[in-house]
């Protein structure tokens, strides 16, 4: 594995671990993203946080890397409806202009491609 790919791998792992930890540290940040049709918002926020932490760690373990990368892809696809909900309903997250919810959507594709690189 080349140096750039290795650096981006560690960056991705750290990114998901920190993002997962944030689900517990600042649950209210994620609450507005939750579509009303989903039950147990707090629990789902915690579950996705645990998934991000575990996948962020697992992607750094060579034997687990391909499965973890596929797990990250699955997680990103699973939370995409919440991102669409935020954009369509002009949800303001962390006091930001709702336009940022639209800006955020294409980055899901970038994150999926980034994880796919390690499958």
Buried (B, 14 or more C-beta within 10 A) or exposed (E): EEEEEEEBBEEBBEBBBEBBBBBEEEBEEBEBBBBEEEEEBEEBBBEBBEBBBBBBBBBBEEEBBEBBBBBBBBBBEEBBEBBBBBBEEEBEBEEEEBEBBBEBEEEBEEBBEBBEEBE
